[in-house]
Amino acid sequence: MAQDLSEKDLLKMEVEQLKKEVKNTRIPISKAGKEIKEYVEAQAGNDPFLKGIPEDKNPFKEKGPTFNALLLLLRASWLELAWSRTP
């Protein structure tokens, strides 16, 4: 789409975007950083990455042997079969 526009049209679009952005309310990074830190600390008690998920409520809890354990069993079976067939 941008390839179909002339340079003048592209510059007009850029000016319009800059006009929109200049209207945004700005605050100092020191204030924004403080607000973000306070928010994160206030929400930390609800964060499952920090406090974990109880085993009984974890929908992703593995129901059986892990995939790696199954791979080891298959590999062991394959090796046993291969050794039994060697002359």
N, CA, C and O atoms as a Maestro MAE file, in Angstrom:
{
 s_m_m2io_version
 :::
 2.0.0
}

f_m_ct {
 s_m_title
 :::
 protein
 m_atom[348] {
  # First column is atom index #
  i_m_mmod_type
  r_m_x_coord
  r_m_y_coord
  r_m_z_coord
  i_m_residue_number
  s_m_chain_name
  s_m_pdb_residue_name
  s_m_pdb_atom_name
  i_m_atomic_number
  :::
  1 25 0.827 -1.185 0.000 1 A "MET " " N  " 7
  2 3 0.000 0.000 0.000 1 A "MET " " CA " 6
  3 2 0.869 1.246 0.000 1 A "MET " " C  " 6
  4 15 0.641 2.158 -0.794 1 A "MET " " O  " 8
  5 25 1.863 1.298 0.879 2 A "ALA " " N  " 7
  6 3 2.724 2.462 0.967 2 A "ALA " " CA " 6
  7 2 3.522 2.646 -0.324 2 A "ALA " " C  " 6
  8 15 3.927 3.763 -0.647 2 A "ALA " " O  " 8
  9 25 3.747 1.572 -1.054 3 A "GLN " " N  " 7
  10 3 4.501 1.671 -2.300 3 A "GLN " " CA " 6
  11 2 3.708 2.393 -3.377 3 A "GLN " " C  " 6
  12 15 4.290 2.969 -4.296 3 A "GLN " " O  " 8
  13 25 2.380 2.366 -3.271 4 A "ASP " " N  " 7
  14 3 1.527 3.004 -4.266 4 A "ASP " " CA " 6
  15 2 1.381 4.508 -4.038 4 A "ASP " " C  " 6
  16 15 0.871 5.212 -4.910 4 A "ASP " " O  " 8
  17 25 1.814 5.006 -2.894 5 A "LEU " " N  " 7
  18 3 1.646 6.411 -2.560 5 A "LEU " " CA " 6
  19 2 2.868 7.219 -2.980 5 A "LEU " " C  " 6
  20 15 3.988 6.711 -3.021 5 A "LEU " " O  " 8
  21 25 2.627 8.479 -3.288 6 A "SER " " N  " 7
  22 3 3.743 9.352 -3.635 6 A "SER " " CA " 6
  23 2 4.474 9.780 -2.367 6 A "SER " " C  " 6
  24 15 3.989 9.575 -1.254 6 A "SER " " O  " 8
  25 25 5.625 10.365 -2.552 7 A "GLU " " N  " 7
  26 3 6.395 10.822 -1.397 7 A "GLU " " CA " 6
  27 2 5.623 11.889 -0.627 7 A "GLU " " C  " 6
  28 15 5.676 11.940 0.602 7 A "GLU " " O  " 8
  29 25 4.914 12.730 -1.350 8 A "LYS " " N  " 7
  30 3 4.112 13.781 -0.719 8 A "LYS " " CA " 6
  31 2 3.019 13.167 0.161 8 A "LYS " " C  " 6
  32 15 2.788 13.631 1.277 8 A "LYS " " O  " 8
  33 25 2.353 12.131 -0.338 9 A "ASP " " N  " 7
  34 3 1.304 11.464 0.443 9 A "ASP " " CA " 6
  35 2 1.878 10.793 1.695 9 A "ASP " " C  " 6
  36 15 1.273 10.836 2.766 9 A "ASP " " O  " 8
  37 25 3.046 10.179 1.546 10 A "LEU " " N  " 7
  38 3 3.692 9.545 2.690 10 A "LEU " " CA " 6
  39 2 4.052 10.571 3.759 10 A "LEU " " C  " 6
  40 15 3.889 10.318 4.953 10 A "LEU " " O  " 8
  41 25 4.546 11.737 3.321 11 A "LEU " " N  " 7
  42 3 4.891 12.793 4.270 11 A "LEU " " CA " 6
  43 2 3.645 13.339 4.963 11 A "LEU " " C  " 6
  44 15 3.685 13.664 6.150 11 A "LEU " " O  " 8
  45 25 2.540 13.440 4.226 12 A "LYS " " N  " 7
  46 3 1.279 13.890 4.834 12 A "LYS " " CA " 6
  47 2 0.827 12.905 5.904 12 A "LYS " " C  " 6
  48 15 0.388 13.306 6.982 12 A "LYS " " O  " 8
  49 25 0.937 11.606 5.599 13 A "MET " " N  " 7
  50 3 0.554 10.589 6.575 13 A "MET " " CA " 6
  51 2 1.435 10.685 7.823 13 A "MET " " C  " 6
  52 15 0.947 10.555 8.946 13 A "MET " " O  " 8
  53 25 2.721 10.912 7.621 14 A "GLU " " N  " 7
  54 3 3.632 11.027 8.751 14 A "GLU " " CA " 6
  55 2 3.298 12.233 9.616 14 A "GLU " " C  " 6
  56 15 3.328 12.145 10.843 14 A "GLU " " O  " 8
  57 25 2.982 13.355 8.984 15 A "VAL " " N  " 7
  58 3 2.608 14.560 9.725 15 A "VAL " " CA " 6
  59 2 1.333 14.322 10.513 15 A "VAL " " C  " 6
  60 15 1.240 14.743 11.666 15 A "VAL " " O  " 8
  61 25 0.347 13.658 9.922 16 A "GLU " " N  " 7
  62 3 -0.906 13.358 10.631 16 A "GLU " " CA " 6
  63 2 -0.640 12.471 11.842 16 A "GLU " " C  " 6
  64 15 -1.216 12.682 12.909 16 A "GLU " " O  " 8
  65 25 0.236 11.476 11.678 17 A "GLN " " N  " 7
  66 3 0.575 10.596 12.798 17 A "GLN " " CA " 6
  67 2 1.270 11.386 13.907 17 A "GLN " " C  " 6
  68 15 0.978 11.190 15.086 17 A "GLN " " O  " 8
  69 25 2.177 12.267 13.537 18 A "LEU " " N  " 7
  70 3 2.875 13.075 14.536 18 A "LEU " " CA " 6
  71 2 1.911 14.014 15.256 18 A "LEU " " C  " 6
  72 15 2.066 14.261 16.452 18 A "LEU " " O  " 8
  73 25 0.919 14.538 14.540 19 A "LYS " " N  " 7
  74 3 -0.093 15.394 15.181 19 A "LYS " " CA " 6
  75 2 -0.883 14.607 16.222 19 A "LYS " " C  " 6
  76 15 -1.211 15.137 17.283 19 A "LYS " " O  " 8
  77 25 -1.194 13.335 15.922 20 A "LYS " " N  " 7
  78 3 -1.900 12.497 16.890 20 A "LYS " " CA " 6
  79 2 -1.027 12.221 18.104 20 A "LYS " " C  " 6
  80 15 -1.499 12.273 19.240 20 A "LYS " " O  " 8
  81 25 0.238 11.929 17.863 21 A "GLU " " N  " 7
  82 3 1.143 11.569 18.950 21 A "GLU " " CA " 6
  83 2 1.451 12.741 19.870 21 A "GLU " " C  " 6
  84 15 1.653 12.543 21.068 21 A "GLU " " O  " 8
  85 25 1.490 13.957 19.334 22 A "VAL " " N  " 7
  86 3 1.810 15.119 20.157 22 A "VAL " " CA " 6
  87 2 0.684 15.414 21.148 22 A "VAL " " C  " 6
  88 15 0.912 16.094 22.149 22 A "VAL " " O  " 8
  89 25 -0.515 14.921 20.891 23 A "LYS " " N  " 7
  90 3 -1.651 15.133 21.789 23 A "LYS " " CA " 6
  91 2 -1.633 14.179 22.979 23 A "LYS " " C  " 6
  92 15 -2.355 14.398 23.952 23 A "LYS " " O  " 8
  93 25 -0.826 13.132 22.920 24 A "ASN " " N  " 7
  94 3 -0.749 12.177 24.027 24 A "ASN " " CA " 6
  95 2 -0.208 12.856 25.280 24 A "ASN " " C  " 6
  96 15 0.744 13.634 25.227 24 A "ASN " " O  " 8
  97 25 -0.841 12.538 26.408 25 A "THR " " N  " 7
  98 3 -0.357 13.049 27.677 25 A "THR " " CA " 6
  99 2 0.937 12.343 28.029 25 A "THR " " C  " 6
  100 15 1.030 11.119 27.937 25 A "THR " " O  " 8
  101 25 1.928 13.111 28.430 26 A "ARG " " N  " 7
  102 3 3.230 12.531 28.756 26 A "ARG " " CA " 6
  103 2 3.543 12.789 30.217 26 A "ARG " " C  " 6
  104 15 3.198 13.833 30.770 26 A "ARG " " O  " 8
  105 25 4.205 11.815 30.834 27 A "ILE " " N  " 7
  106 3 4.650 11.975 32.218 27 A "ILE " " CA " 6
  107 2 6.118 11.593 32.280 27 A "ILE " " C  " 6
  108 15 6.598 10.827 31.444 27 A "ILE " " O  " 8
  109 25 6.833 12.121 33.262 28 A "PRO " " N  " 7
  110 3 8.258 11.791 33.374 28 A "PRO " " CA " 6
  111 2 8.447 10.297 33.636 28 A "PRO " " C  " 6
  112 15 7.608 9.656 34.269 28 A "PRO " " O  " 8
  113 25 9.547 9.759 33.145 29 A "ILE " " N  " 7
  114 3 9.822 8.339 33.304 29 A "ILE " " CA " 6
  115 2 9.981 7.972 34.775 29 A "ILE " " C  " 6
  116 15 9.675 6.845 35.165 29 A "ILE " " O  " 8
  117 25 10.452 8.901 35.589 30 A "SER " " N  " 7
  118 3 10.600 8.613 37.013 30 A "SER " " CA " 6
  119 2 9.227 8.351 37.652 30 A "SER " " C  " 6
  120 15 9.095 7.473 38.504 30 A "SER " " O  " 8
  121 25 8.224 9.103 37.242 31 A "LYS " " N  " 7
  122 3 6.870 8.905 37.775 31 A "LYS " " CA " 6
  123 2 6.257 7.622 37.202 31 A "LYS " " C  " 6
  124 15 5.649 6.843 37.936 31 A "LYS " " O  " 8
  125 25 6.416 7.407 35.905 32 A "ALA " " N  " 7
  126 3 5.857 6.212 35.267 32 A "ALA " " CA " 6
  127 2 6.488 4.955 35.852 32 A "ALA " " C  " 6
  128 15 5.791 3.978 36.126 32 A "ALA " " O  " 8
  129 25 7.804 4.976 36.043 33 A "GLY " " N  " 7
  130 3 8.495 3.823 36.605 33 A "GLY " " CA " 6
  131 2 8.014 3.506 38.011 33 A "GLY " " C  " 6
  132 15 7.825 2.343 38.369 33 A "GLY " " O  " 8
  133 25 7.817 4.554 38.807 34 A "LYS " " N  " 7
  134 3 7.331 4.364 40.177 34 A "LYS " " CA " 6
  135 2 5.931 3.752 40.170 34 A "LYS " " C  " 6
  136 15 5.647 2.841 40.948 34 A "LYS " " O  " 8
  137 25 5.051 4.253 39.287 35 A "GLU " " N  " 7
  138 3 3.686 3.726 39.202 35 A "GLU " " CA " 6
  139 2 3.671 2.267 38.746 35 A "GLU " " C  " 6
  140 15 2.897 1.458 39.258 35 A "GLU " " O  " 8
  141 25 4.521 1.946 37.794 36 A "ILE " " N  " 7
  142 3 4.591 0.557 37.311 36 A "ILE " " CA " 6
  143 2 5.089 -0.360 38.428 36 A "ILE " " C  " 6
  144 15 4.550 -1.449 38.626 36 A "ILE " " O  " 8
  145 25 6.108 0.075 39.149 37 A "LYS " " N  " 7
  146 3 6.653 -0.726 40.248 37 A "LYS " " CA " 6
  147 2 5.593 -0.968 41.313 37 A "LYS " " C  " 6
  148 15 5.452 -2.089 41.802 37 A "LYS " " O  " 8
  149 25 4.846 0.070 41.679 38 A "GLU " " N  " 7
  150 3 3.793 -0.075 42.688 38 A "GLU " " CA " 6
  151 2 2.712 -1.034 42.218 38 A "GLU " " C  " 6
  152 15 2.222 -1.852 42.996 38 A "GLU " " O  " 8
  153 25 2.339 -0.938 40.945 39 A "TYR " " N  " 7
  154 3 1.309 -1.824 40.400 39 A "TYR " " CA " 6
  155 2 1.775 -3.282 40.432 39 A "TYR " " C  " 6
  156 15 1.030 -4.171 40.846 39 A "TYR " " O  " 8
  157 25 3.005 -3.515 39.995 40 A "VAL " " N  " 7
  158 3 3.536 -4.880 39.956 40 A "VAL " " CA " 6
  159 2 3.609 -5.461 41.366 40 A "VAL " " C  " 6
  160 15 3.250 -6.618 41.580 40 A "VAL " " O  " 8
  161 25 4.068 -4.668 42.318 41 A "GLU " " N  " 7
  162 3 4.156 -5.147 43.694 41 A "GLU " " CA " 6
  163 2 2.774 -5.436 44.274 41 A "GLU " " C  " 6
  164 15 2.601 -6.392 45.030 41 A "GLU " " O  " 8
  165 25 1.784 -4.602 43.916 42 A "ALA " " N  " 7
  166 3 0.425 -4.821 44.417 42 A "ALA " " CA " 6
  167 2 -0.193 -6.090 43.824 42 A "ALA " " C  " 6
  168 15 -0.988 -6.755 44.488 42 A "ALA " " O  " 8
  169 25 0.163 -6.430 42.588 43 A "GLN " " N  " 7
  170 3 -0.404 -7.595 41.911 43 A "GLN " " CA " 6
  171 2 0.398 -8.871 42.136 43 A "GLN " " C  " 6
  172 15 -0.017 -9.938 41.685 43 A "GLN " " O  " 8
  173 25 1.529 -8.790 42.818 44 A "ALA " " N  " 7
  174 3 2.418 -9.944 42.979 44 A "ALA " " CA " 6
  175 2 1.736 -11.110 43.684 44 A "ALA " " C  " 6
  176 15 2.048 -12.266 43.401 44 A "ALA " " O  " 8
  177 25 0.814 -10.828 44.593 45 A "GLY " " N  " 7
  178 3 0.129 -11.903 45.306 45 A "GLY " " CA " 6
  179 2 -0.769 -12.741 44.417 45 A "GLY " " C  " 6
  180 15 -1.075 -13.886 44.749 45 A "GLY " " O  " 8
  181 25 -1.193 -12.190 43.301 46 A "ASN " " N  " 7
  182 3 -2.082 -12.900 42.375 46 A "ASN " " CA " 6
  183 2 -1.331 -13.505 41.188 46 A "ASN " " C  " 6
  184 15 -1.946 -14.110 40.310 46 A "ASN " " O  " 8
  185 25 -0.020 -13.347 41.157 47 A "ASP " " N  " 7
  186 3 0.762 -13.788 40.004 47 A "ASP " " CA " 6
  187 2 1.141 -15.257 40.144 47 A "ASP " " C  " 6
  188 15 1.915 -15.609 41.035 47 A "ASP " " O  " 8
  189 25 0.608 -16.125 39.276 48 A "PRO " " N  " 7
  190 3 0.924 -17.556 39.382 48 A "PRO " " CA " 6
  191 2 2.389 -17.869 39.096 48 A "PRO " " C  " 6
  192 15 2.885 -18.911 39.525 48 A "PRO " " O  " 8
  193 25 3.091 -16.992 38.380 49 A "PHE " " N  " 7
  194 3 4.506 -17.241 38.119 49 A "PHE " " CA " 6
  195 2 5.335 -17.040 39.381 49 A "PHE " " C  " 6
  196 15 6.394 -17.649 39.531 49 A "PHE " " O  " 8
  197 25 4.862 -16.187 40.291 50 A "LEU " " N  " 7
  198 3 5.597 -15.939 41.521 50 A "LEU " " CA " 6
  199 2 5.204 -16.891 42.638 50 A "LEU " " C  " 6
  200 15 6.063 -17.395 43.361 50 A "LEU " " O  " 8
  201 25 3.909 -17.138 42.781 51 A "LYS " " N  " 7
  202 3 3.467 -17.968 43.904 51 A "LYS " " CA " 6
  203 2 3.157 -19.405 43.508 51 A "LYS " " C  " 6
  204 15 2.979 -20.256 44.380 51 A "LYS " " O  " 8
  205 25 3.091 -19.687 42.232 52 A "GLY " " N  " 7
  206 3 2.821 -21.041 41.773 52 A "GLY " " CA " 6
  207 2 1.333 -21.342 41.707 52 A "GLY " " C  " 6
  208 15 0.505 -20.550 42.158 52 A "GLY " " O  " 8
  209 25 1.009 -22.484 41.145 53 A "ILE " " N  " 7
  210 3 -0.374 -22.925 41.004 53 A "ILE " " CA " 6
  211 2 -0.545 -24.174 41.853 53 A "ILE " " C  " 6
  212 15 0.268 -25.094 41.764 53 A "ILE " " O  " 8
  213 25 -1.593 -24.224 42.677 54 A "PRO " " N  " 7
  214 3 -1.817 -25.441 43.457 54 A "PRO " " CA " 6
  215 2 -1.980 -26.649 42.528 54 A "PRO " " C  " 6
  216 15 -2.621 -26.545 41.482 54 A "PRO " " O  " 8
  217 25 -1.407 -27.782 42.907 55 A "GLU " " N  " 7
  218 3 -1.438 -28.977 42.066 55 A "GLU " " CA " 6
  219 2 -2.859 -29.392 41.694 55 A "GLU " " C  " 6
  220 15 -3.094 -29.855 40.578 55 A "GLU " " O  " 8
  221 25 -3.810 -29.232 42.619 56 A "ASP " " N  " 7
  222 3 -5.174 -29.667 42.334 56 A "ASP " " CA " 6
  223 2 -5.896 -28.735 41.360 56 A "ASP " " C  " 6
  224 15 -6.929 -29.114 40.808 56 A "ASP " " O  " 8
  225 25 -5.374 -27.518 41.136 57 A "LYS " " N  " 7
  226 3 -6.018 -26.571 40.225 57 A "LYS " " CA " 6
  227 2 -5.229 -26.353 38.946 57 A "LYS " " C  " 6
  228 15 -5.611 -25.523 38.120 57 A "LYS " " O  " 8
  229 25 -4.142 -27.077 38.769 58 A "ASN " " N  " 7
  230 3 -3.291 -26.911 37.599 58 A "ASN " " CA " 6
  231 2 -3.854 -27.709 36.428 58 A "ASN " " C  " 6
  232 15 -3.810 -28.939 36.449 58 A "ASN " " O  " 8
  233 25 -4.391 -27.024 35.390 59 A "PRO " " N  " 7
  234 3 -4.960 -27.742 34.248 59 A "PRO " " CA " 6
  235 2 -3.903 -28.407 33.371 59 A "PRO " " C  " 6
  236 15 -4.234 -29.258 32.545 59 A "PRO " " O  " 8
  237 25 -2.631 -28.028 33.541 60 A "PHE " " N  " 7
  238 3 -1.566 -28.564 32.710 60 A "PHE " " CA " 6
  239 2 -0.766 -29.658 33.415 60 A "PHE " " C  " 6
  240 15 0.257 -30.112 32.902 60 A "PHE " " O  " 8
  241 25 -1.226 -30.075 34.574 61 A "LYS " " N  " 7
  242 3 -0.531 -31.126 35.319 61 A "LYS " " CA " 6
  243 2 -0.535 -32.402 34.486 61 A "LYS " " C  " 6
  244 15 -1.555 -32.785 33.913 61 A "LYS " " O  " 8
  245 25 0.614 -33.046 34.430 62 A "GLU " " N  " 7
  246 3 0.720 -34.257 33.639 62 A "GLU " " CA " 6
  247 2 -0.052 -35.380 34.310 62 A "GLU " " C  " 6
  248 15 0.059 -35.603 35.516 62 A "GLU " " O  " 8
  249 25 -0.827 -36.073 33.511 63 A "LYS " " N  " 7
  250 3 -1.709 -37.102 34.041 63 A "LYS " " CA " 6
  251 2 -1.041 -38.472 34.122 63 A "LYS " " C  " 6
  252 15 -1.532 -39.362 34.817 63 A "LYS " " O  " 8
  253 25 0.045 -38.640 33.434 64 A "GLY " " N  " 7
  254 3 0.714 -39.938 33.410 64 A "GLY " " CA " 6
  255 2 2.208 -39.753 33.318 64 A "GLY " " C  " 6
  256 15 2.734 -38.699 33.678 64 A "GLY " " O  " 8
  257 25 2.895 -40.775 32.838 65 A "PRO " " N  " 7
  258 3 4.350 -40.659 32.726 65 A "PRO " " CA " 6
  259 2 4.725 -39.532 31.766 65 A "PRO " " C  " 6
  260 15 3.998 -39.233 30.818 65 A "PRO " " O  " 8
  261 25 5.841 -38.932 32.024 66 A "THR " " N  " 7
  262 3 6.265 -37.831 31.175 66 A "THR " " CA " 6
  263 2 6.666 -38.342 29.801 66 A "THR " " C  " 6
  264 15 6.911 -39.533 29.607 66 A "THR " " O  " 8
  265 25 6.725 -37.436 28.873 67 A "PHE " " N  " 7
  266 3 7.094 -37.769 27.504 67 A "PHE " " CA " 6
  267 2 8.507 -38.331 27.458 67 A "PHE " " C  " 6
  268 15 8.785 -39.270 26.712 67 A "PHE " " O  " 8
  269 25 9.408 -37.750 28.265 68 A "ASN " " N  " 7
  270 3 10.788 -38.244 28.281 68 A "ASN " " CA " 6
  271 2 10.852 -39.680 28.780 68 A "ASN " " C  " 6
  272 15 11.626 -40.486 28.263 68 A "ASN " " O  " 8
  273 25 10.044 -40.002 29.779 69 A "ALA " " N  " 7
  274 3 10.034 -41.370 30.294 69 A "ALA " " CA " 6
  275 2 9.543 -42.336 29.219 69 A "ALA " " C  " 6
  276 15 10.070 -43.440 29.080 69 A "ALA " " O  " 8
  277 25 8.546 -41.920 28.470 70 A "LEU " " N  " 7
  278 3 8.043 -42.768 27.381 70 A "LEU " " CA " 6
  279 2 9.111 -42.959 26.304 70 A "LEU " " C  " 6
  280 15 9.267 -44.055 25.765 70 A "LEU " " O  " 8
  281 25 9.838 -41.895 25.997 71 A "LEU " " N  " 7
  282 3 10.910 -42.022 25.010 71 A "LEU " " CA " 6
  283 2 11.981 -42.991 25.483 71 A "LEU " " C  " 6
  284 15 12.487 -43.786 24.690 71 A "LEU " " O  " 8
  285 25 12.334 -42.937 26.763 72 A "LEU " " N  " 7
  286 3 13.331 -43.866 27.295 72 A "LEU " " CA " 6
  287 2 12.850 -45.307 27.199 72 A "LEU " " C  " 6
  288 15 13.620 -46.203 26.852 72 A "LEU " " O  " 8
  289 25 11.574 -45.529 27.506 73 A "LEU " " N  " 7
  290 3 11.025 -46.881 27.398 73 A "LEU " " CA " 6
  291 2 11.061 -47.376 25.953 73 A "LEU " " C  " 6
  292 15 11.435 -48.520 25.695 73 A "LEU " " O  " 8
  293 25 10.675 -46.522 25.021 74 A "LEU " " N  " 7
  294 3 10.699 -46.910 23.610 74 A "LEU " " CA " 6
  295 2 12.117 -47.185 23.139 74 A "LEU " " C  " 6
  296 15 12.366 -48.142 22.407 74 A "LEU " " O  " 8
  297 25 13.035 -46.343 23.563 75 A "ARG " " N  " 7
  298 3 14.427 -46.537 23.155 75 A "ARG " " CA " 6
  299 2 14.979 -47.840 23.728 75 A "ARG " " C  " 6
  300 15 15.673 -48.586 23.038 75 A "ARG " " O  " 8
  301 25 14.666 -48.104 24.993 76 A "ALA " " N  " 7
  302 3 15.133 -49.342 25.615 76 A "ALA " " CA " 6
  303 2 14.550 -50.552 24.885 76 A "ALA " " C  " 6
  304 15 15.252 -51.537 24.653 76 A "ALA " " O  " 8
  305 25 13.268 -50.479 24.523 77 A "SER " " N  " 7
  306 3 12.637 -51.582 23.791 77 A "SER " " CA " 6
  307 2 13.287 -51.762 22.432 77 A "SER " " C  " 6
  308 15 13.515 -52.890 21.995 77 A "SER " " O  " 8
  309 25 13.584 -50.671 21.770 78 A "TRP " " N  " 7
  310 3 14.194 -50.739 20.454 78 A "TRP " " CA " 6
  311 2 15.597 -51.331 20.566 78 A "TRP " " C  " 6
  312 15 15.983 -52.172 19.753 78 A "TRP " " O  " 8
  313 25 16.365 -50.893 21.575 79 A "LEU " " N  " 7
  314 3 17.716 -51.431 21.750 79 A "LEU " " CA " 6
  315 2 17.677 -52.923 22.061 79 A "LEU " " C  " 6
  316 15 18.497 -53.690 21.556 79 A "LEU " " O  " 8
  317 25 16.734 -53.325 22.882 80 A "GLU " " N  " 7
  318 3 16.600 -54.737 23.228 80 A "GLU " " CA " 6
  319 2 16.280 -55.546 21.972 80 A "GLU " " C  " 6
  320 15 16.833 -56.626 21.763 80 A "GLU " " O  " 8
  321 25 15.394 -55.023 21.150 81 A "LEU " " N  " 7
  322 3 15.027 -55.695 19.909 81 A "LEU " " CA " 6
  323 2 16.235 -55.750 18.972 81 A "LEU " " C  " 6
  324 15 16.487 -56.779 18.345 81 A "LEU " " O  " 8
  325 25 16.974 -54.660 18.876 82 A "ALA " " N  " 7
  326 3 18.130 -54.627 17.991 82 A "ALA " " CA " 6
  327 2 19.200 -55.610 18.459 82 A "ALA " " C  " 6
  328 15 19.801 -56.292 17.628 82 A "ALA " " O  " 8
  329 25 19.455 -55.703 19.761 83 A "TRP " " N  " 7
  330 3 20.466 -56.608 20.280 83 A "TRP " " CA " 6
  331 2 20.056 -58.051 20.107 83 A "TRP " " C  " 6
  332 15 20.901 -58.922 19.899 83 A "TRP " " O  " 8
  333 25 18.776 -58.308 20.192 84 A "SER " " N  " 7
  334 3 18.320 -59.702 20.062 84 A "SER " " CA " 6
  335 2 18.434 -60.194 18.624 84 A "SER " " C  " 6
  336 15 18.462 -61.401 18.384 84 A "SER " " O  " 8
  337 25 18.500 -59.276 17.672 85 A "ARG " " N  " 7
  338 3 18.566 -59.669 16.260 85 A "ARG " " CA " 6
  339 2 19.998 -59.702 15.722 85 A "ARG " " C  " 6
  340 15 20.215 -60.119 14.585 85 A "ARG " " O  " 8
  341 25 20.954 -59.278 16.504 86 A "THR " " N  " 7
  342 3 22.330 -59.293 16.009 86 A "THR " " CA " 6
  343 2 22.878 -60.726 16.029 86 A "THR " " C  " 6
  344 15 22.633 -61.479 16.972 86 A "THR " " O  " 8
  345 25 23.607 -61.084 14.999 87 A "PRO " " N  " 7
  346 3 24.121 -62.470 14.922 87 A "PRO " " CA " 6
  347 2 25.241 -62.741 15.905 87 A "PRO " " C  " 6
  348 15 25.765 -63.854 15.952 87 A "PRO " " O  " 8
  :::
 }
 m_bond[347] {
  # First column is bond index #
  i_m_from
  i_m_to
  i_m_order
  :::
  1 1 2 1
  2 2 3 1
  3 3 4 2
  4 3 5 1
  5 5 6 1
  6 6 7 1
  7 7 8 2
  8 7 9 1
  9 9 10 1
  10 10 11 1
  11 11 12 2
  12 11 13 1
  13 13 14 1
  14 14 15 1
  15 15 16 2
  16 15 17 1
  17 17 18 1
  18 18 19 1
  19 19 20 2
  20 19 21 1
  21 21 22 1
  22 22 23 1
  23 23 24 2
  24 23 25 1
  25 25 26 1
  26 26 27 1
  27 27 28 2
  28 27 29 1
  29 29 30 1
  30 30 31 1
  31 31 32 2
  32 31 33 1
  33 33 34 1
  34 34 35 1
  35 35 36 2
  36 35 37 1
  37 37 38 1
  38 38 39 1
  39 39 40 2
  40 39 41 1
  41 41 42 1
  42 42 43 1
  43 43 44 2
  44 43 45 1
  45 45 46 1
  46 46 47 1
  47 47 48 2
  48 47 49 1
  49 49 50 1
  50 50 51 1
  51 51 52 2
  52 51 53 1
  53 53 54 1
  54 54 55 1
  55 55 56 2
  56 55 57 1
  57 57 58 1
  58 58 59 1
  59 59 60 2
  60 59 61 1
  61 61 62 1
  62 62 63 1
  63 63 64 2
  64 63 65 1
  65 65 66 1
  66 66 67 1
  67 67 68 2
  68 67 69 1
  69 69 70 1
  70 70 71 1
  71 71 72 2
  72 71 73 1
  73 73 74 1
  74 74 75 1
  75 75 76 2
  76 75 77 1
  77 77 78 1
  78 78 79 1
  79 79 80 2
  80 79 81 1
  81 81 82 1
  82 82 83 1
  83 83 84 2
  84 83 85 1
  85 85 86 1
  86 86 87 1
  87 87 88 2
  88 87 89 1
  89 89 90 1
  90 90 91 1
  91 91 92 2
  92 91 93 1
  93 93 94 1
  94 94 95 1
  95 95 96 2
  96 95 97 1
  97 97 98 1
  98 98 99 1
  99 99 100 2
  100 99 101 1
  101 101 102 1
  102 102 103 1
  103 103 104 2
  104 103 105 1
  105 105 106 1
  106 106 107 1
  107 107 108 2
  108 107 109 1
  109 109 110 1
  110 110 111 1
  111 111 112 2
  112 111 113 1
  113 113 114 1
  114 114 115 1
  115 115 116 2
  116 115 117 1
  117 117 118 1
  118 118 119 1
  119 119 120 2
  120 119 121 1
  121 121 122 1
  122 122 123 1
  123 123 124 2
  124 123 125 1
  125 125 126 1
  126 126 127 1
  127 127 128 2
  128 127 129 1
  129 129 130 1
  130 130 131 1
  131 131 132 2
  132 131 133 1
  133 133 134 1
  134 134 135 1
  135 135 136 2
  136 135 137 1
  137 137 138 1
  138 138 139 1
  139 139 140 2
  140 139 141 1
  141 141 142 1
  142 142 143 1
  143 143 144 2
  144 143 145 1
  145 145 146 1
  146 146 147 1
  147 147 148 2
  148 147 149 1
  149 149 150 1
  150 150 151 1
  151 151 152 2
  152 151 153 1
  153 153 154 1
  154 154 155 1
  155 155 156 2
  156 155 157 1
  157 157 158 1
  158 158 159 1
  159 159 160 2
  160 159 161 1
  161 161 162 1
  162 162 163 1
  163 163 164 2
  164 163 165 1
  165 165 166 1
  166 166 167 1
  167 167 168 2
  168 167 169 1
  169 169 170 1
  170 170 171 1
  171 171 172 2
  172 171 173 1
  173 173 174 1
  174 174 175 1
  175 175 176 2
  176 175 177 1
  177 177 178 1
  178 178 179 1
  179 179 180 2
  180 179 181 1
  181 181 182 1
  182 182 183 1
  183 183 184 2
  184 183 185 1
  185 185 186 1
  186 186 187 1
  187 187 188 2
  188 187 189 1
  189 189 190 1
  190 190 191 1
  191 191 192 2
  192 191 193 1
  193 193 194 1
  194 194 195 1
  195 195 196 2
  196 195 197 1
  197 197 198 1
  198 198 199 1
  199 199 200 2
  200 199 201 1
  201 201 202 1
  202 202 203 1
  203 203 204 2
  204 203 205 1
  205 205 206 1
  206 206 207 1
  207 207 208 2
  208 207 209 1
  209 209 210 1
  210 210 211 1
  211 211 212 2
  212 211 213 1
  213 213 214 1
  214 214 215 1
  215 215 216 2
  216 215 217 1
  217 217 218 1
  218 218 219 1
  219 219 220 2
  220 219 221 1
  221 221 222 1
  222 222 223 1
  223 223 224 2
  224 223 225 1
  225 225 226 1
  226 226 227 1
  227 227 228 2
  228 227 229 1
  229 229 230 1
  230 230 231 1
  231 231 232 2
  232 231 233 1
  233 233 234 1
  234 234 235 1
  235 235 236 2
  236 235 237 1
  237 237 238 1
  238 238 239 1
  239 239 240 2
  240 239 241 1
  241 241 242 1
  242 242 243 1
  243 243 244 2
  244 243 245 1
  245 245 246 1
  246 246 247 1
  247 247 248 2
  248 247 249 1
  249 249 250 1
  250 250 251 1
  251 251 252 2
  252 251 253 1
  253 253 254 1
  254 254 255 1
  255 255 256 2
  256 255 257 1
  257 257 258 1
  258 258 259 1
  259 259 260 2
  260 259 261 1
  261 261 262 1
  262 262 263 1
  263 263 264 2
  264 263 265 1
  265 265 266 1
  266 266 267 1
  267 267 268 2
  268 267 269 1
  269 269 270 1
  270 270 271 1
  271 271 272 2
  272 271 273 1
  273 273 274 1
  274 274 275 1
  275 275 276 2
  276 275 277 1
  277 277 278 1
  278 278 279 1
  279 279 280 2
  280 279 281 1
  281 281 282 1
  282 282 283 1
  283 283 284 2
  284 283 285 1
  285 285 286 1
  286 286 287 1
  287 287 288 2
  288 287 289 1
  289 289 290 1
  290 290 291 1
  291 291 292 2
  292 291 293 1
  293 293 294 1
  294 294 295 1
  295 295 296 2
  296 295 297 1
  297 297 298 1
  298 298 299 1
  299 299 300 2
  300 299 301 1
  301 301 302 1
  302 302 303 1
  303 303 304 2
  304 303 305 1
  305 305 306 1
  306 306 307 1
  307 307 308 2
  308 307 309 1
  309 309 310 1
  310 310 311 1
  311 311 312 2
  312 311 313 1
  313 313 314 1
  314 314 315 1
  315 315 316 2
  316 315 317 1
  317 317 318 1
  318 318 319 1
  319 319 320 2
  320 319 321 1
  321 321 322 1
  322 322 323 1
  323 323 324 2
  324 323 325 1
  325 325 326 1
  326 326 327 1
  327 327 328 2
  328 327 329 1
  329 329 330 1
  330 330 331 1
  331 331 332 2
  332 331 333 1
  333 333 334 1
  334 334 335 1
  335 335 336 2
  336 335 337 1
  337 337 338 1
  338 338 339 1
  339 339 340 2
  340 339 341 1
  341 341 342 1
  342 342 343 1
  343 343 344 2
  344 343 345 1
  345 345 346 1
  346 346 347 1
  347 347 348 2
  :::
 }
}
